[in-house]
Amino acid sequence: MKLNDYVKWTASTCARLDTILMDSLHMILGMGTEIGELQDVFKKHIAYKKDIDWVNVSEEVGDVMYYVASFCRLNNLDLEKIIERNVEKLESRYPNNFSTESALDRNLTKEREILEK
């Protein structure tokens, strides 16, 4: 499924609350919940030596994506464009792959210009 088709599809499975603001908050809280579930998998692995269930990890990543896609749909944000701009920003920041120096010495003006295209 294409990314923007997935974004549109989320409308068929998403609860509707009273306002776009409440719907957006629902999606943001959902993102946090799913990230928390991912964190728990790795916390239990580190603290208790529990094996990582990669099927569960994949499911939780899918749930995070669902909430992100729904949030974008609700707020008329083009997820494909967001991803493209993110790639451009990171390529600008790390023209020769990641480096700590590039991470610390960022050109925020240039990055903002990329994001505003």
Backbone bond lengths (Angstrom), bond angles and torsions (degrees), N, CA, C in turn:
res aa  C-N    CA-C-N  psi(-1)  N-CA   C-N-CA  omega(-1)  CA-C   N-CA-C  phi
1 M - - - 1.454 - - 1.529 108.85 -
2 K 1.302 116.43 135.58 1.462 121.85 176.92 1.526 109.39 -69.36
3 L 1.318 115.15 149.59 1.453 120.60 -174.86 1.529 112.68 -57.91
4 N 1.330 117.64 -49.51 1.466 118.50 -178.89 1.526 112.45 -69.32
5 D 1.338 118.22 -26.45 1.463 120.31 172.44 1.526 110.16 -66.18
6 Y 1.327 116.24 -39.37 1.462 121.18 176.96 1.526 110.33 -62.58
7 V 1.331 116.56 -43.46 1.466 120.64 178.28 1.520 109.79 -56.67
8 K 1.315 117.17 -47.83 1.474 120.96 179.16 1.523 111.28 -63.38
9 W 1.325 117.50 -40.83 1.456 122.45 -178.12 1.521 112.05 -59.68
10 T 1.339 117.42 -32.41 1.470 119.96 -176.98 1.530 112.27 -57.70
11 A 1.312 117.72 -23.77 1.475 120.39 179.99 1.522 111.59 -61.23
12 S 1.319 116.96 -27.77 1.472 119.87 -176.64 1.522 113.12 -79.64
13 T 1.327 117.64 -11.01 1.459 120.56 -175.73 1.524 112.91 -126.65
14 C 1.305 116.51 12.40 1.460 121.15 -172.72 1.529 110.69 -107.43
15 A 1.325 116.00 129.42 1.469 120.19 175.24 1.520 109.39 -63.05
16 R 1.322 115.42 145.87 1.464 120.20 178.12 1.521 108.85 -111.47
17 L 1.320 114.45 126.27 1.457 120.16 178.25 1.524 108.33 -101.92
18 D 1.303 117.55 -164.17 1.462 120.96 -171.86 1.523 115.31 -72.28
19 T 1.324 116.98 -32.92 1.460 120.56 -175.06 1.530 110.10 -141.89
20 I 1.325 115.73 164.00 1.464 120.51 174.82 1.527 109.71 -60.20
21 L 1.327 116.48 -37.80 1.461 119.72 178.51 1.529 110.65 -60.01
22 M 1.333 117.50 -46.62 1.465 120.42 179.21 1.525 111.16 -67.29
23 D 1.332 116.96 -38.78 1.469 119.78 176.11 1.529 110.21 -62.23
24 S 1.328 116.68 -42.02 1.465 120.99 179.37 1.520 110.91 -64.85
25 L 1.325 116.66 -42.86 1.454 120.50 177.56 1.532 110.59 -61.97
26 H 1.323 116.75 -40.29 1.471 121.21 175.83 1.530 110.09 -55.90
27 M 1.340 117.07 -44.87 1.465 120.91 -179.29 1.530 111.35 -67.57
28 I 1.327 117.05 -41.49 1.467 120.71 179.65 1.527 110.57 -63.90
29 L 1.318 116.54 -43.90 1.471 119.92 178.01 1.522 110.74 -65.73
30 G 1.326 116.50 -36.49 1.463 119.93 176.08 1.520 111.75 -62.61
31 M 1.348 116.52 -42.01 1.465 119.82 176.43 1.524 110.00 -57.06
32 G 1.321 115.77 -46.93 1.464 120.52 -179.34 1.515 112.28 -61.90
33 T 1.324 116.48 -41.23 1.459 120.93 178.82 1.514 111.26 -60.79
34 E 1.328 115.96 -47.00 1.467 119.77 -177.84 1.525 111.93 -68.72
35 I 1.321 117.33 -37.92 1.464 120.44 174.85 1.523 109.46 -61.65
36 G 1.335 116.43 -40.23 1.457 120.42 176.98 1.521 112.02 -60.44
37 E 1.321 116.95 -38.77 1.459 120.18 177.74 1.530 110.92 -65.89
38 L 1.325 117.00 -38.58 1.470 120.23 174.74 1.531 110.89 -63.98
39 Q 1.313 115.64 -44.28 1.459 119.66 178.99 1.525 111.00 -59.13
40 D 1.311 116.40 -39.24 1.458 120.92 -178.61 1.530 111.94 -63.21
41 V 1.327 116.60 -39.29 1.467 120.67 177.59 1.525 110.27 -57.63
42 F 1.328 115.89 -47.05 1.456 120.18 -176.30 1.530 111.69 -77.11
43 K 1.329 117.36 -32.25 1.463 120.13 174.36 1.520 110.14 -60.71
44 K 1.335 116.28 -45.72 1.469 120.27 -179.43 1.523 111.20 -66.99
45 H 1.322 116.23 -31.69 1.464 119.32 176.87 1.532 110.44 -67.59
46 I 1.329 116.03 -45.16 1.462 120.70 -177.99 1.528 111.41 -71.53
47 A 1.319 116.44 -47.51 1.463 120.08 -172.79 1.523 113.68 -81.46
48 Y 1.339 116.85 -34.73 1.463 120.05 -172.01 1.522 113.67 -119.84
49 K 1.343 115.19 4.22 1.475 120.90 179.22 1.533 112.53 61.66
50 K 1.322 116.76 24.76 1.461 120.78 177.25 1.531 108.84 -72.46
51 D 1.320 116.58 137.48 1.464 120.52 177.75 1.528 110.12 -60.92
52 I 1.334 115.36 146.45 1.465 120.33 175.71 1.518 108.18 -81.75
53 D 1.314 115.71 124.92 1.461 122.71 176.79 1.528 107.22 -89.61
54 W 1.329 116.55 96.79 1.457 121.15 -174.55 1.518 112.98 -68.68
55 V 1.319 118.08 -24.12 1.467 120.29 173.68 1.521 108.71 -66.32
56 N 1.323 116.88 -43.30 1.464 121.07 177.40 1.520 111.14 -65.83
57 V 1.329 117.35 -41.33 1.468 120.92 178.17 1.523 109.61 -58.79
58 S 1.330 115.95 -45.70 1.466 120.56 178.81 1.522 111.17 -60.58
59 E 1.321 116.94 -41.50 1.469 120.97 177.92 1.528 111.00 -60.98
60 E 1.331 116.53 -44.97 1.470 120.19 -178.45 1.527 111.07 -66.49
61 V 1.324 117.62 -38.35 1.469 120.32 175.59 1.534 109.25 -61.66
62 G 1.323 116.75 -42.43 1.462 120.45 176.34 1.516 112.03 -59.67
63 D 1.340 116.50 -40.31 1.465 120.16 178.44 1.526 111.29 -66.00
64 V 1.336 117.46 -39.86 1.468 120.89 175.93 1.525 109.17 -59.44
65 M 1.324 116.31 -45.44 1.463 120.89 -178.94 1.532 111.42 -62.43
66 Y 1.325 116.16 -37.83 1.468 120.62 177.93 1.534 110.31 -59.27
67 Y 1.321 115.95 -47.93 1.460 119.30 -179.29 1.524 111.84 -67.19
68 V 1.326 117.77 -38.34 1.470 121.26 176.86 1.527 109.55 -63.00
69 A 1.330 116.58 -47.55 1.471 120.88 -179.22 1.523 110.68 -62.31
70 S 1.321 116.81 -42.14 1.470 120.60 178.98 1.518 111.39 -64.15
71 F 1.330 116.35 -42.35 1.460 120.62 177.83 1.527 110.47 -59.57
72 C 1.321 116.17 -44.29 1.471 120.30 178.72 1.520 110.94 -62.06
73 R 1.326 117.02 -44.53 1.475 120.34 179.21 1.518 110.78 -59.68
74 L 1.313 116.65 -47.19 1.466 121.38 -177.70 1.521 112.29 -60.77
75 N 1.326 115.89 -32.34 1.460 120.08 -173.85 1.529 113.32 -109.17
76 N 1.338 114.94 16.98 1.469 120.90 177.45 1.518 112.87 52.74
77 L 1.324 115.66 42.83 1.454 122.13 176.17 1.520 108.20 -101.98
78 D 1.309 116.79 132.68 1.459 122.43 -179.06 1.526 108.71 -85.68
79 L 1.322 116.78 103.38 1.459 121.17 -175.53 1.523 112.18 -61.43
80 E 1.318 117.66 -38.08 1.468 119.34 177.45 1.525 110.64 -62.73
81 K 1.320 117.01 -42.31 1.467 120.71 178.59 1.527 110.06 -65.83
82 I 1.322 117.54 -39.73 1.469 121.46 178.24 1.523 109.84 -59.44
83 I 1.322 116.62 -45.26 1.465 121.00 179.87 1.530 110.30 -64.64
84 E 1.341 116.64 -43.94 1.469 119.89 178.88 1.525 111.23 -59.93
85 R 1.335 117.53 -44.09 1.463 121.12 179.89 1.529 110.75 -65.82
86 N 1.325 116.23 -37.05 1.454 120.20 178.09 1.523 110.91 -63.28
87 V 1.331 116.13 -41.92 1.469 120.34 177.55 1.528 109.66 -62.48
88 E 1.332 117.33 -46.50 1.467 120.84 179.23 1.524 111.07 -59.41
89 K 1.339 116.37 -43.83 1.464 120.71 179.78 1.524 110.48 -60.99
90 L 1.327 117.08 -47.01 1.461 120.73 -177.23 1.528 111.79 -70.35
91 E 1.334 117.21 -34.16 1.467 119.31 174.93 1.531 111.01 -65.89
92 S 1.328 115.33 -34.63 1.464 119.70 176.57 1.530 110.20 -67.83
93 R 1.299 116.01 -41.24 1.465 120.91 -178.93 1.525 111.79 -70.43
94 Y 1.322 115.70 -39.34 1.472 121.34 -176.19 1.535 109.96 -123.08
95 P 1.323 117.94 70.54 1.465 120.06 -176.22 1.528 113.59 -64.47
96 N 1.312 116.92 -24.28 1.468 121.26 -179.61 1.525 110.51 -122.77
97 N 1.311 117.00 42.51 1.468 123.79 -176.47 1.529 110.51 79.37
98 F 1.308 115.79 170.48 1.461 121.66 -177.01 1.519 111.53 -62.06
99 S 1.316 114.53 140.20 1.459 121.00 168.47 1.525 107.22 -147.35
100 T 1.321 115.49 147.56 1.461 119.76 178.42 1.515 110.81 -60.80
101 E 1.331 115.98 -39.36 1.466 120.45 179.52 1.532 110.83 -59.22
102 S 1.327 116.72 -45.70 1.473 120.17 179.25 1.522 111.51 -66.44
103 A 1.315 116.80 -33.98 1.464 120.25 178.95 1.524 110.99 -66.11
104 L 1.314 116.16 -35.71 1.462 120.66 -177.55 1.523 113.31 -86.40
105 D 1.327 117.16 -29.48 1.467 122.30 -176.27 1.523 109.30 -108.16
106 R 1.330 115.61 73.46 1.465 121.13 -174.62 1.526 111.08 -94.41
107 N 1.340 115.36 144.90 1.455 121.41 174.42 1.533 106.98 -95.88
108 L 1.318 115.49 88.79 1.463 120.54 -174.99 1.526 112.66 -65.70
109 T 1.328 117.19 -30.05 1.466 120.22 177.57 1.520 110.05 -65.18
110 K 1.324 116.35 -47.40 1.467 120.74 178.61 1.526 110.78 -62.56
111 E 1.327 117.12 -42.06 1.470 120.26 179.64 1.532 110.54 -63.08
112 R 1.309 117.18 -40.70 1.466 120.99 179.10 1.525 110.43 -63.96
113 E 1.327 117.10 -40.69 1.468 121.00 178.32 1.520 110.32 -60.15
114 I 1.315 116.86 -41.47 1.471 121.02 178.21 1.531 109.74 -62.70
115 L 1.310 116.93 -45.41 1.470 121.42 -177.23 1.527 112.87 -67.87
116 E 1.315 117.53 -26.42 1.470 121.89 -177.70 1.528 112.80 -86.91
117 K 1.347 118.37 -4.04 1.467 120.28 -179.54 1.510 111.12 -59.20
